[in-house]
Amino acid sequence: MSKPFKEMNLPVELIMDGEIIHKNLTSQYTEQWINLKLSNRQLQLNQVLYAVVSTNGMLYVDEYKDQLSAPTDRE
């Protein structure tokens, strides 16, 4: 007997170079949701180099001021 398939979530890139990636928006991750999450962190969209929702559902944000050589997704 096999185990039931566990649904696996993929990372969802939402912001790149200070702009929302509209094609990646969903009913769960909307522009309003992004703006709320940024507001909670006292950030403006133009301060964000890269933002992604990881496989565990957490939003990771890299700001321009972080001066990363490339965005990374560490869990």
All heavy atoms as a GROMACS GRO file, in nm:
protein
  614
    1MET      N    1   0.084  -0.117   0.000
    1MET     CA    2   0.000   0.000   0.000
    1MET      C    3   0.089   0.125   0.000
    1MET      O    4   0.183   0.134   0.078
    1MET     CB    5  -0.088  -0.002   0.124
    1MET     CG    6  -0.200   0.097   0.119
    1MET     SD    7  -0.303   0.086   0.265
    1MET     CE    8  -0.446   0.011   0.193
    2SER      N    9   0.061   0.218  -0.088
    2SER     CA   10   0.144   0.339  -0.096
    2SER      C   11   0.086   0.449  -0.008
    2SER      O   12  -0.032   0.453   0.021
    2SER     CB   13   0.154   0.387  -0.240
    2SER     OG   14   0.027   0.426  -0.286
    3LYS      N   15   0.176   0.538   0.032
    3LYS     CA   16   0.135   0.652   0.113
    3LYS      C   17   0.066   0.755   0.025
    3LYS      O   18   0.100   0.769  -0.092
    3LYS     CB   19   0.257   0.715   0.179
    3LYS     CG   20   0.324   0.626   0.280
    3LYS     CD   21   0.441   0.696   0.343
    3LYS     CE   22   0.510   0.607   0.442
    3LYS     NZ   23   0.625   0.671   0.504
    4PRO      N   24  -0.028   0.830   0.082
    4PRO     CA   25  -0.093   0.936   0.003
    4PRO      C   26   0.009   1.042  -0.038
    4PRO      O   27   0.102   1.071   0.035
    4PRO     CB   28  -0.197   0.995   0.096
    4PRO     CG   29  -0.191   0.918   0.223
    4PRO     CD   30  -0.079   0.821   0.216
    5PHE      N   31  -0.011   1.095  -0.156
    5PHE     CA   32   0.079   1.198  -0.208
    5PHE      C   33   0.063   1.325  -0.126
    5PHE      O   34  -0.047   1.373  -0.103
    5PHE     CB   35   0.045   1.227  -0.355
    5PHE     CG   36   0.126   1.338  -0.415
    5PHE    CD1   37   0.258   1.319  -0.448
    5PHE    CD2   38   0.070   1.462  -0.438
    5PHE    CE1   39   0.333   1.420  -0.504
    5PHE    CE2   40   0.142   1.564  -0.493
    5PHE     CZ   41   0.275   1.543  -0.527
    6LYS      N   42   0.174   1.376  -0.077
    6LYS     CA   43   0.173   1.502  -0.004
    6LYS      C   44   0.199   1.616  -0.102
    6LYS      O   45   0.299   1.615  -0.172
    6LYS     CB   46   0.279   1.501   0.106
    6LYS     CG   47   0.279   1.627   0.190
    6LYS     CD   48   0.384   1.621   0.298
    6LYS     CE   49   0.385   1.751   0.375
    6LYS     NZ   50   0.491   1.756   0.473
    7GLU      N   51   0.107   1.711  -0.107
    7GLU     CA   52   0.123   1.824  -0.198
    7GLU      C   53   0.246   1.904  -0.159
    7GLU      O   54   0.268   1.935  -0.042
    7GLU     CB   55   0.000   1.914  -0.193
    7GLU     CG   56   0.005   2.025  -0.296
    7GLU     CD   57  -0.122   2.107  -0.296
    7GLU    OE1   58  -0.230   2.053  -0.273
    7GLU    OE2   59  -0.110   2.228  -0.319
    8MET      N   60   0.328   1.938  -0.259
    8MET     CA   61   0.449   2.014  -0.234
    8MET      C   62   0.435   2.151  -0.297
    8MET      O   63   0.399   2.163  -0.414
    8MET     CB   64   0.569   1.941  -0.294
    8MET     CG   65   0.699   2.003  -0.264
    8MET     SD   66   0.828   1.894  -0.324
    8MET     CE   67   0.969   1.983  -0.269
    9ASN      N   68   0.460   2.254  -0.220
    9ASN     CA   69   0.454   2.389  -0.270
    9ASN      C   70   0.588   2.429  -0.329
    9ASN      O   71   0.692   2.393  -0.277
    9ASN     CB   72   0.417   2.487  -0.158
    9ASN     CG   73   0.279   2.461  -0.105
    9ASN    OD1   74   0.189   2.425  -0.178
    9ASN    ND2   75   0.262   2.478   0.025
   10LEU      N   76   0.582   2.504  -0.436
   10LEU     CA   77   0.703   2.556  -0.498
   10LEU      C   78   0.721   2.701  -0.455
   10LEU      O   79   0.624   2.769  -0.423
   10LEU     CB   80   0.692   2.550  -0.651
   10LEU     CG   81   0.680   2.410  -0.710
   10LEU    CD1   82   0.655   2.419  -0.860
   10LEU    CD2   83   0.806   2.330  -0.681
   11PRO      N   84   0.845   2.752  -0.453
   11PRO     CA   85   0.866   2.893  -0.422
   11PRO      C   86   0.796   2.980  -0.526
   11PRO      O   87   0.786   2.943  -0.643
   11PRO     CB   88   1.018   2.911  -0.432
   11PRO     CG   89   1.075   2.775  -0.428
   11PRO     CD   90   0.970   2.681  -0.479
   12VAL      N   91   0.747   3.096  -0.482
   12VAL     CA   92   0.679   3.189  -0.572
   12VAL      C   93   0.751   3.324  -0.563
   12VAL      O   94   0.748   3.390  -0.459
   12VAL     CB   95   0.530   3.207  -0.534
   12VAL    CG1   96   0.462   3.306  -0.627
   12VAL    CG2   97   0.458   3.074  -0.534
   13GLU      N   98   0.817   3.363  -0.673
   13GLU     CA   99   0.883   3.493  -0.677
   13GLU      C  100   0.777   3.601  -0.697
   13GLU      O  101   0.695   3.591  -0.788
   13GLU     CB  102   0.984   3.497  -0.792
   13GLU     CG  103   1.099   3.402  -0.772
   13GLU     CD  104   1.194   3.402  -0.891
   13GLU    OE1  105   1.148   3.412  -1.006
   13GLU    OE2  106   1.316   3.395  -0.867
   14LEU      N  107   0.778   3.701  -0.610
   14LEU     CA  108   0.675   3.804  -0.616
   14LEU      C  109   0.728   3.943  -0.652
   14LEU      O  110   0.654   4.023  -0.707
   14LEU     CB  111   0.600   3.810  -0.483
   14LEU     CG  112   0.520   3.685  -0.448
   14LEU    CD1  113   0.461   3.697  -0.309
   14LEU    CD2  114   0.411   3.661  -0.552
   15ILE      N  115   0.854   3.971  -0.617
   15ILE     CA  116   0.912   4.102  -0.648
   15ILE      C  117   1.053   4.082  -0.702
   15ILE      O  118   1.130   4.002  -0.648
   15ILE     CB  119   0.919   4.192  -0.523
   15ILE    CG1  120   0.780   4.215  -0.465
   15ILE    CG2  121   0.987   4.326  -0.555
   15ILE    CD1  122   0.778   4.289  -0.332
   16MET      N  123   1.083   4.154  -0.808
   16MET     CA  124   1.219   4.153  -0.864
   16MET      C  125   1.251   4.297  -0.904
   16MET      O  126   1.172   4.360  -0.974
   16MET     CB  127   1.227   4.061  -0.986
   16MET     CG  128   1.364   4.054  -1.050
   16MET     SD  129   1.486   3.969  -0.949
   16MET     CE  130   1.437   3.801  -0.973
   17ASP      N  131   1.363   4.347  -0.857
   17ASP     CA  132   1.408   4.483  -0.890
   17ASP      C  133   1.302   4.588  -0.861
   17ASP      O  134   1.278   4.678  -0.940
   17ASP     CB  135   1.452   4.492  -1.036
   17ASP     CG  136   1.577   4.411  -1.064
   17ASP    OD1  137   1.662   4.401  -0.974
   17ASP    OD2  138   1.589   4.357  -1.175
   18GLY      N  139   1.237   4.576  -0.746
   18GLY     CA  140   1.141   4.677  -0.702
   18GLY      C  141   1.008   4.675  -0.775
   18GLY      O  142   0.929   4.768  -0.760
   19GLU      N  143   0.981   4.569  -0.851
   19GLU     CA  144   0.854   4.560  -0.924
   19GLU      C  145   0.787   4.426  -0.897
   19GLU      O  146   0.852   4.322  -0.892
   19GLU     CB  147   0.878   4.577  -1.074
   19GLU     CG  148   0.936   4.714  -1.106
   19GLU     CD  149   0.911   4.757  -1.249
   19GLU    OE1  150   0.832   4.691  -1.318
   19GLU    OE2  151   0.971   4.857  -1.287
   20ILE      N  152   0.656   4.433  -0.882
   20ILE     CA  153   0.578   4.311  -0.861
   20ILE      C  154   0.575   4.229  -0.989
   20ILE      O  155   0.559   4.284  -1.098
   20ILE     CB  156   0.434   4.346  -0.816
   20ILE    CG1  157   0.438   4.410  -0.678
   20ILE    CG2  158   0.344   4.223  -0.818
   20ILE    CD1  159   0.304   4.460  -0.628
   21ILE      N  160   0.593   4.100  -0.976
   21ILE     CA  161   0.585   4.008  -1.089
   21ILE      C  162   0.439   3.965  -1.100
   21ILE      O  163   0.394   3.870  -1.037
   21ILE     CB  164   0.678   3.887  -1.069
   21ILE    CG1  165   0.821   3.933  -1.043
   21ILE    CG2  166   0.671   3.794  -1.190
   21ILE    CD1  167   0.915   3.822  -0.999
   22HIS      N  168   0.363   4.039  -1.179
   22HIS     CA  169   0.218   4.020  -1.186
   22HIS      C  170   0.176   3.881  -1.233
   22HIS      O  171   0.074   3.830  -1.189
   22HIS     CB  172   0.154   4.130  -1.272
   22HIS     CG  173   0.154   4.262  -1.204
   22HIS    ND1  174   0.256   4.353  -1.217
   22HIS    CD2  175   0.066   4.316  -1.117
   22HIS    CE1  176   0.230   4.458  -1.143
   22HIS    NE2  177   0.115   4.439  -1.081
   23LYS      N  178   0.254   3.818  -1.319
   23LYS     CA  179   0.215   3.686  -1.368
   23LYS      C  180   0.222   3.579  -1.258
   23LYS      O  181   0.164   3.473  -1.272
   23LYS     CB  182   0.302   3.644  -1.488
   23LYS     CG  183   0.446   3.615  -1.454
   23LYS     CD  184   0.524   3.570  -1.575
   23LYS     CE  185   0.666   3.533  -1.534
   23LYS     NZ  186   0.742   3.479  -1.645
   24ASN      N  187   0.290   3.609  -1.146
   24ASN     CA  188   0.301   3.513  -1.036
   24ASN      C  189   0.198   3.538  -0.926
   24ASN      O  190   0.195   3.463  -0.829
   24ASN     CB  191   0.442   3.517  -0.976
   24ASN     CG  192   0.544   3.459  -1.070
   24ASN    OD1  193   0.511   3.400  -1.174
   24ASN    ND2  194   0.671   3.476  -1.038
   25LEU      N  195   0.116   3.641  -0.940
   25LEU     CA  196   0.014   3.668  -0.839
   25LEU      C  197  -0.093   3.559  -0.845
   25LEU      O  198  -0.122   3.505  -0.950
   25LEU     CB  199  -0.050   3.805  -0.862
   25LEU     CG  200   0.044   3.926  -0.847
   25LEU    CD1  201  -0.033   4.054  -0.873
   25LEU    CD2  202   0.110   3.929  -0.711
   26THR      N  203  -0.148   3.527  -0.728
   26THR     CA  204  -0.252   3.426  -0.718
   26THR      C  205  -0.365   3.481  -0.631
   26THR      O  206  -0.356   3.593  -0.581
   26THR     CB  207  -0.197   3.297  -0.652
   26THR    OG1  208  -0.163   3.327  -0.516
   26THR    CG2  209  -0.076   3.243  -0.726
   27SER      N  210  -0.466   3.400  -0.608
   27SER     CA  211  -0.573   3.443  -0.519
   27SER      C  212  -0.522   3.455  -0.376
   27SER      O  213  -0.575   3.531  -0.297
   27SER     CB  214  -0.690   3.345  -0.525
   27SER     OG  215  -0.648   3.216  -0.488
   28GLN      N  216  -0.416   3.384  -0.343
   28GLN     CA  217  -0.356   3.392  -0.209
   28GLN      C  218  -0.254   3.505  -0.201
   28GLN      O  219  -0.248   3.578  -0.103
   28GLN     CB  220  -0.290   3.260  -0.173
   28GLN     CG  221  -0.230   3.259  -0.033
   28GLN     CD  222  -0.171   3.125   0.004
   28GLN    OE1  223  -0.170   3.032  -0.075
   28GLN    NE2  224  -0.122   3.116   0.126
   29TYR      N  225  -0.171   3.518  -0.303
   29TYR     CA  226  -0.064   3.619  -0.305
   29TYR      C  227  -0.104   3.729  -0.403
   29TYR      O  228  -0.069   3.726  -0.520
   29TYR     CB  229   0.069   3.556  -0.344
   29TYR     CG  230   0.107   3.440  -0.254
   29TYR    CD1  231   0.132   3.314  -0.306
   29TYR    CD2  232   0.116   3.457  -0.116
   29TYR    CE1  233   0.166   3.208  -0.223
   29TYR    CE2  234   0.148   3.351  -0.033
   29TYR     CZ  235   0.173   3.227  -0.087
   29TYR     OH  236   0.206   3.123  -0.004
   30THR      N  237  -0.177   3.826  -0.350
   30THR     CA  238  -0.226   3.937  -0.432
   30THR      C  239  -0.138   4.059  -0.413
   30THR      O  240  -0.053   4.062  -0.322
   30THR     CB  241  -0.370   3.974  -0.390
   30THR    OG1  242  -0.367   4.022  -0.255
   30THR    CG2  243  -0.465   3.856  -0.401
   31GLU      N  244  -0.160   4.159  -0.495
   31GLU     CA  245  -0.087   4.285  -0.480
   31GLU      C  246  -0.116   4.346  -0.343
   31GLU      O  247  -0.026   4.399  -0.278
   31GLU     CB  248  -0.126   4.380  -0.593
   31GLU     CG  249  -0.028   4.492  -0.612
   31GLU     CD  250  -0.046   4.564  -0.745
   31GLU    OE1  251  -0.103   4.508  -0.840
   31GLU    OE2  252  -0.003   4.680  -0.751
   32GLN      N  253  -0.240   4.337  -0.298
   32GLN     CA  254  -0.276   4.390  -0.166
   32GLN      C  255  -0.204   4.315  -0.055
   32GLN      O  256  -0.158   4.375   0.043
   32GLN     CB  257  -0.429   4.381  -0.144
   32GLN     CG  258  -0.509   4.472  -0.234
   32GLN     CD  259  -0.526   4.416  -0.377
   32GLN    OE1  260  -0.504   4.298  -0.405
   32GLN    NE2  261  -0.565   4.504  -0.468
   33TRP      N  262  -0.192   4.182  -0.068
   33TRP     CA  263  -0.121   4.101   0.030
   33TRP      C  264   0.025   4.143   0.037
   33TRP      O  265   0.082   4.158   0.146
   33TRP     CB  266  -0.135   3.953  -0.006
   33TRP     CG  267  -0.068   3.859   0.089
   33TRP    CD1  268  -0.122   3.806   0.203
   33TRP    CD2  269   0.064   3.805   0.079
   33TRP    NE1  270  -0.030   3.723   0.264
   33TRP    CE2  271   0.084   3.721   0.190
   33TRP    CE3  272   0.167   3.820  -0.013
   33TRP    CZ2  273   0.203   3.652   0.212
   33TRP    CZ3  274   0.286   3.752   0.009
   33TRP    CH2  275   0.304   3.668   0.120
   34ILE      N  276   0.087   4.161  -0.080
   34ILE     CA  277   0.228   4.203  -0.085
   34ILE      C  278   0.245   4.338  -0.016
   34ILE      O  279   0.334   4.356   0.067
   34ILE     CB  280   0.278   4.210  -0.231
   34ILE    CG1  281   0.282   4.070  -0.293
   34ILE    CG2  282   0.415   4.277  -0.237
   34ILE    CD1  283   0.303   4.070  -0.443
   35ASN      N  284   0.158   4.433  -0.050
   35ASN     CA  285   0.168   4.566   0.010
   35ASN      C  286   0.150   4.562   0.161
   35ASN      O  287   0.218   4.635   0.234
   35ASN     CB  288   0.068   4.662  -0.055
   35ASN     CG  289   0.108   4.698  -0.196
   35ASN    OD1  290   0.226   4.711  -0.228
   35ASN    ND2  291   0.011   4.715  -0.284
   36LEU      N  292   0.060   4.478   0.210
   36LEU     CA  293   0.041   4.463   0.354
   36LEU      C  294   0.166   4.407   0.421
   36LEU      O  295   0.210   4.457   0.524
   36LEU     CB  296  -0.079   4.373   0.383
   36LEU     CG  297  -0.106   4.342   0.530
   36LEU    CD1  298  -0.141   4.469   0.607
   36LEU    CD2  299  -0.216   4.239   0.543
   37LYS      N  300   0.224   4.303   0.360
   37LYS     CA  301   0.344   4.242   0.417
   37LYS      C  302   0.461   4.342   0.418
   37LYS      O  303   0.537   4.347   0.515
   37LYS     CB  304   0.384   4.116   0.339
   37LYS     CG  305   0.286   4.004   0.352
   37LYS     CD  306   0.278   3.954   0.494
   37LYS     CE  307   0.187   3.835   0.507
   37LYS     NZ  308   0.178   3.787   0.644
   38LEU      N  309   0.474   4.420   0.311
   38LEU     CA  310   0.580   4.521   0.308
   38LEU      C  311   0.554   4.630   0.412
   38LEU      O  312   0.647   4.674   0.481
   38LEU     CB  313   0.592   4.582   0.168
   38LEU     CG  314   0.641   4.489   0.057
   38LEU    CD1  315   0.646   4.564  -0.075
   38LEU    CD2  316   0.775   4.428   0.090
   39SER      N  317   0.431   4.671   0.424
   39SER     CA  318   0.393   4.773   0.522
   39SER      C  319   0.424   4.725   0.665
   39SER      O  320   0.475   4.802   0.747
   39SER     CB  321   0.245   4.807   0.509
   39SER     OG  322   0.206   4.898   0.607
   40ASN      N  323   0.396   4.598   0.692
   40ASN     CA  324   0.426   4.541   0.824
   40ASN      C  325   0.576   4.546   0.855
   40ASN      O  326   0.615   4.550   0.971
   40ASN     CB  327   0.377   4.397   0.834
   40ASN     CG  328   0.226   4.387   0.838
   40ASN    OD1  329   0.156   4.484   0.862
   40ASN    ND2  330   0.174   4.269   0.812
   41ARG      N  331   0.658   4.544   0.750
   41ARG     CA  332   0.804   4.551   0.767
   41ARG      C  333   0.856   4.694   0.748
   41ARG      O  334   0.976   4.714   0.741
   41ARG     CB  335   0.872   4.458   0.665
   41ARG     CG  336   0.838   4.313   0.686
   41ARG     CD  337   0.898   4.228   0.577
   41ARG     NE  338   0.854   4.091   0.587
   41ARG     CZ  339   0.929   3.986   0.560
   41ARG    NH1  340   1.052   4.002   0.518
   41ARG    NH2  341   0.882   3.865   0.572
   42GLN      N  342   0.764   4.787   0.735
   42GLN     CA  343   0.796   4.929   0.713
   42GLN      C  344   0.884   4.946   0.588
   42GLN      O  345   0.983   5.016   0.589
   42GLN     CB  346   0.862   4.989   0.837
   42GLN     CG  347   0.770   4.984   0.957
   42GLN     CD  348   0.831   5.042   1.082
   42GLN    OE1  349   0.950   5.068   1.090
   42GLN    NE2  350   0.749   5.062   1.182
   43LEU      N  351   0.843   4.879   0.480
   43LEU     CA  352   0.916   4.885   0.353
   43LEU      C  353   0.824   4.937   0.243
   43LEU      O  354   0.703   4.915   0.245
   43LEU     CB  355   0.965   4.746   0.312
   43LEU     CG  356   1.077   4.685   0.394
   43LEU    CD1  357   1.100   4.540   0.351
   43LEU    CD2  358   1.205   4.766   0.379
   44GLN      N  359   0.886   5.001   0.146
   44GLN     CA  360   0.819   5.042   0.023
   44GLN      C  361   0.864   4.945  -0.086
   44GLN      O  362   0.975   4.891  -0.081
   44GLN     CB  363   0.860   5.184  -0.016
   44GLN     CG  364   0.822   5.289   0.086
   44GLN     CD  365   0.675   5.322   0.078
   44GLN    OE1  366   0.616   5.321  -0.028
   44GLN    NE2  367   0.615   5.350   0.193
   45LEU      N  368   0.782   4.929  -0.187
   45LEU     CA  369   0.815   4.840  -0.298
   45LEU      C  370   0.949   4.874  -0.361
   45LEU      O  371   1.029   4.786  -0.392
   45LEU     CB  372   0.702   4.846  -0.404
   45LEU     CG  373   0.712   4.751  -0.521
   45LEU    CD1  374   0.714   4.606  -0.475
   45LEU    CD2  375   0.597   4.774  -0.616
   46ASN      N  376   0.978   5.003  -0.376
   46ASN     CA  377   1.103   5.044  -0.441
   46ASN      C  378   1.227   5.018  -0.357
   46ASN      O  379   1.339   5.037  -0.404
   46ASN     CB  380   1.096   5.190  -0.485
   46ASN     CG  381   1.084   5.286  -0.368
   46ASN    OD1  382   1.084   5.246  -0.252
   46ASN    ND2  383   1.069   5.413  -0.399
   47GLN      N  384   1.212   4.970  -0.235
   47GLN     CA  385   1.325   4.934  -0.149
   47GLN      C  386   1.360   4.786  -0.161
   47GLN      O  387   1.460   4.741  -0.105
   47GLN     CB  388   1.292   4.965  -0.003
   47GLN     CG  389   1.273   5.111   0.027
   47GLN     CD  390   1.227   5.131   0.170
   47GLN    OE1  391   1.113   5.102   0.203
   47GLN    NE2  392   1.316   5.179   0.254
   48VAL      N  393   1.276   4.711  -0.233
   48VAL     CA  394   1.290   4.565  -0.237
   48VAL      C  395   1.358   4.520  -0.366
   48VAL      O  396   1.310   4.547  -0.476
   48VAL     CB  397   1.152   4.497  -0.223
   48VAL    CG1  398   1.167   4.345  -0.229
   48VAL    CG2  399   1.086   4.539  -0.093
   49LEU      N  400   1.470   4.453  -0.350
   49LEU     CA  401   1.541   4.395  -0.464
   49LEU      C  402   1.471   4.266  -0.509
   49LEU      O  403   1.447   4.245  -0.627
   49LEU     CB  404   1.686   4.364  -0.425
   49LEU     CG  405   1.769   4.287  -0.526
   49LEU    CD1  406   1.787   4.368  -0.654
   49LEU    CD2  407   1.903   4.249  -0.467
   50TYR      N  408   1.434   4.182  -0.411
   50TYR     CA  409   1.381   4.050  -0.443
   50TYR      C  410   1.294   4.002  -0.327
   50TYR      O  411   1.329   4.021  -0.211
   50TYR     CB  412   1.499   3.953  -0.461
   50TYR     CG  413   1.462   3.812  -0.496
   50TYR    CD1  414   1.420   3.779  -0.624
   50TYR    CD2  415   1.474   3.710  -0.403
   50TYR    CE1  416   1.389   3.648  -0.658
   50TYR    CE2  417   1.443   3.579  -0.435
   50TYR     CZ  418   1.401   3.549  -0.563
   50TYR     OH  419   1.370   3.420  -0.596
   51ALA      N  420   1.180   3.944  -0.359
   51ALA     CA  421   1.094   3.884  -0.256
   51ALA      C  422   1.035   3.755  -0.311
   51ALA      O  423   0.993   3.748  -0.426
   51ALA     CB  424   0.983   3.979  -0.215
   52VAL      N  425   1.033   3.653  -0.226
   52VAL     CA  426   0.984   3.522  -0.266
   52VAL      C  427   0.911   3.457  -0.149
   52VAL      O  428   0.951   3.475  -0.034
   52VAL     CB  429   1.101   3.432  -0.313
   52VAL    CG1  430   1.202   3.407  -0.203
   52VAL    CG2  431   1.052   3.301  -0.373
   53VAL      N  432   0.803   3.386  -0.180
   53VAL     CA  433   0.738   3.302  -0.080
   53VAL      C  434   0.802   3.165  -0.094
   53VAL      O  435   0.799   3.104  -0.202
   53VAL     CB  436   0.585   3.294  -0.103
   53VAL    CG1  437   0.523   3.198  -0.004
   53VAL    CG2  438   0.522   3.432  -0.090
   54SER      N  439   0.864   3.118   0.013
   54SER     CA  440   0.936   2.991   0.007
   54SER      C  441   0.841   2.872   0.014
   54SER      O  442   0.720   2.888   0.032
   54SER     CB  443   1.038   2.983   0.121
   54SER     OG  444   0.971   2.964   0.242
   55THR      N  445   0.897   2.755   0.006
   55THR     CA  446   0.817   2.632   0.008
   55THR      C  447   0.742   2.615   0.140
   55THR      O  448   0.641   2.546   0.144
   55THR     CB  449   0.905   2.509  -0.017
   55THR    OG1  450   1.010   2.507   0.081
   55THR    CG2  451   0.964   2.511  -0.156
   56ASN      N  452   0.788   2.681   0.246
   56ASN     CA  453   0.721   2.670   0.376
   56ASN      C  454   0.617   2.781   0.396
   56ASN      O  455   0.560   2.794   0.504
   56ASN     CB  456   0.821   2.667   0.491
   56ASN     CG  457   0.900   2.795   0.506
   56ASN    OD1  458   0.874   2.896   0.440
   56ASN    ND2  459   0.999   2.793   0.592
   57GLY      N  460   0.595   2.864   0.292
   57GLY     CA  461   0.493   2.968   0.298
   57GLY      C  462   0.539   3.100   0.357
   57GLY      O  463   0.459   3.192   0.371
   58MET      N  464   0.666   3.109   0.394
   58MET     CA  465   0.719   3.232   0.452
   58MET      C  466   0.767   3.326   0.341
   58MET      O  467   0.822   3.282   0.240
   58MET     CB  468   0.838   3.201   0.544
   58MET     CG  469   0.801   3.116   0.664
   58MET     SD  470   0.691   3.197   0.780
   58MET     CE  471   0.795   3.327   0.838
   59LEU      N  472   0.745   3.457   0.362
   59LEU     CA  473   0.791   3.557   0.267
   59LEU      C  474   0.932   3.601   0.306
   59LEU      O  475   0.957   3.643   0.419
   59LEU     CB  476   0.698   3.679   0.269
   59LEU     CG  477   0.738   3.793   0.176
   59LEU    CD1  478   0.727   3.751   0.029
   59LEU    CD2  479   0.653   3.916   0.202
   60TYR      N  480   1.025   3.588   0.213
   60TYR     CA  481   1.162   3.632   0.231
   60TYR      C  482   1.186   3.754   0.144
   60TYR      O  483   1.152   3.753   0.026
   60TYR     CB  484   1.261   3.521   0.196
   60TYR     CG  485   1.254   3.407   0.295
   60TYR    CD1  486   1.170   3.299   0.273
   60TYR    CD2  487   1.330   3.409   0.412
   60TYR    CE1  488   1.161   3.196   0.365
   60TYR    CE2  489   1.323   3.307   0.504
   60TYR     CZ  490   1.238   3.201   0.480
   60TYR     OH  491   1.230   3.099   0.571
   61VAL      N  492   1.243   3.858   0.203
   61VAL     CA  493   1.263   3.984   0.132
   61VAL      C  494   1.410   4.024   0.142
   61VAL      O  495   1.468   4.026   0.251
   61VAL     CB  496   1.176   4.096   0.195
   61VAL    CG1  497   1.203   4.229   0.128
   61VAL    CG2  498   1.029   4.060   0.186
   62ASP      N  499   1.469   4.055   0.026
   62ASP     CA  500   1.603   4.112   0.021
   62ASP      C  501   1.588   4.257  -0.023
   62ASP      O  502   1.530   4.285  -0.127
   62ASP     CB  503   1.693   4.037  -0.079
   62ASP     CG  504   1.732   3.899  -0.029
   62ASP    OD1  505   1.752   3.884   0.092
   62ASP    OD2  506   1.742   3.808  -0.113
   63GLU      N  507   1.642   4.347   0.059
   63GLU     CA  508   1.634   4.489   0.027
   63GLU      C  509   1.759   4.530  -0.051
   63GLU      O  510   1.864   4.469  -0.040
   63GLU     CB  511   1.627   4.571   0.155
   63GLU     CG  512   1.506   4.542   0.240
   63GLU     CD  513   1.511   4.617   0.371
   63GLU    OE1  514   1.525   4.741   0.367
   63GLU    OE2  515   1.502   4.551   0.476
   64TYR      N  516   1.745   4.638  -0.128
   64TYR     CA  517   1.860   4.692  -0.199
   64TYR      C  518   1.974   4.723  -0.102
   64TYR      O  519   2.090   4.699  -0.132
   64TYR     CB  520   1.823   4.820  -0.276
   64TYR     CG  521   1.752   4.793  -0.406
   64TYR    CD1  522   1.615   4.816  -0.418
   64TYR    CD2  523   1.820   4.747  -0.517
   64TYR    CE1  524   1.549   4.794  -0.537
   64TYR    CE2  525   1.756   4.723  -0.637
   64TYR     CZ  526   1.620   4.746  -0.646
   64TYR     OH  527   1.555   4.724  -0.764
   65LYS      N  528   1.940   4.773   0.017
   65LYS     CA  529   2.044   4.812   0.113
   65LYS      C  530   2.122   4.692   0.166
   65LYS      O  531   2.229   4.708   0.222
   65LYS     CB  532   1.984   4.891   0.229
   65LYS     CG  533   1.902   4.809   0.326
   65LYS     CD  534   1.855   4.894   0.442
   65LYS     CE  535   1.785   4.805   0.543
   65LYS     NZ  536   1.750   4.878   0.662
   66ASP      N  537   2.070   4.570   0.146
   66ASP     CA  538   2.141   4.449   0.189
   66ASP      C  539   2.266   4.426   0.106
   66ASP      O  540   2.356   4.354   0.146
   66ASP     CB  541   2.052   4.326   0.181
   66ASP     CG  542   1.936   4.331   0.281
   66ASP    OD1  543   1.947   4.406   0.380
   66ASP    OD2  544   1.836   4.262   0.258
   67GLN      N  545   2.270   4.483  -0.014
   67GLN     CA  546   2.384   4.476  -0.106
   67GLN      C  547   2.430   4.333  -0.132
   67GLN      O  548   2.548   4.302  -0.128
   67GLN     CB  549   2.500   4.561  -0.054
   67GLN     CG  550   2.466   4.707  -0.044
   67GLN     CD  551   2.579   4.792   0.006
   67GLN    OE1  552   2.683   4.742   0.045
   67GLN    NE2  553   2.559   4.921   0.004
   68LEU      N  554   2.335   4.246  -0.159
   68LEU     CA  555   2.368   4.108  -0.195
   68LEU      C  556   2.416   4.103  -0.338
   68LEU      O  557   2.366   4.175  -0.424
   68LEU     CB  558   2.246   4.018  -0.179
   68LEU     CG  559   2.187   4.007  -0.039
   68LEU    CD1  560   2.060   3.924  -0.042
   68LEU    CD2  561   2.286   3.948   0.057
   69SER      N  562   2.510   4.016  -0.367
   69SER     CA  563   2.559   4.003  -0.504
   69SER      C  564   2.457   3.932  -0.592
   69SER      O  565   2.450   3.955  -0.711
   69SER     CB  566   2.691   3.927  -0.508
   69SER     OG  567   2.676   3.800  -0.450
   70ALA      N  568   2.374   3.846  -0.531
   70ALA     CA  569   2.266   3.778  -0.602
   70ALA      C  570   2.164   3.736  -0.498
   70ALA      O  571   2.200   3.699  -0.387
   70ALA     CB  572   2.320   3.655  -0.677
   71PRO      N  573   2.034   3.740  -0.534
   71PRO     CA  574   1.933   3.695  -0.437
   71PRO      C  575   1.949   3.547  -0.406
   71PRO      O  576   1.983   3.468  -0.493
   71PRO     CB  577   1.801   3.721  -0.508
   71PRO     CG  578   1.831   3.786  -0.637
   71PRO     CD  579   1.978   3.785  -0.658
   72THR      N  580   1.929   3.513  -0.280
   72THR     CA  581   1.938   3.373  -0.241
   72THR      C  582   1.814   3.334  -0.165
   72THR      O  583   1.753   3.416  -0.097
   72THR     CB  584   2.061   3.347  -0.152
   72THR    OG1  585   2.053   3.433  -0.038
   72THR    CG2  586   2.190   3.372  -0.227
   73ASP      N  587   1.777   3.208  -0.175
   73ASP     CA  588   1.663   3.154  -0.103
   73ASP      C  589   1.715   3.052  -0.005
   73ASP      O  590   1.748   2.940  -0.042
   73ASP     CB  591   1.564   3.092  -0.200
   73ASP     CG  592   1.439   3.039  -0.130
   73ASP    OD1  593   1.414   3.082  -0.016
   73ASP    OD2  594   1.370   2.956  -0.189
   74ARG      N  595   1.727   3.092   0.120
   74ARG     CA  596   1.774   2.999   0.223
   74ARG      C  597   1.658   2.968   0.315
   74ARG      O  598   1.588   3.057   0.359
   74ARG     CB  599   1.886   3.062   0.305
   74ARG     CG  600   2.010   3.086   0.223
   74ARG     CD  601   2.119   3.136   0.312
   74ARG     NE  602   2.233   3.173   0.228
   74ARG     CZ  603   2.333   3.244   0.270
   74ARG    NH1  604   2.336   3.289   0.393
   74ARG    NH2  605   2.433   3.274   0.190
   75GLU      N  606   1.643   2.842   0.343
   75GLU     CA  607   1.535   2.801   0.434
   75GLU      C  608   1.592   2.744   0.560
   75GLU      O  609   1.700   2.700   0.568
   75GLU     CB  610   1.446   2.698   0.364
   75GLU     CG  611   1.374   2.761   0.249
   75GLU     CD  612   1.276   2.664   0.186
   75GLU    OE1  613   1.236   2.568   0.252
   75GLU    OE2  614   1.241   2.687   0.072
   0.00000   0.00000   0.00000
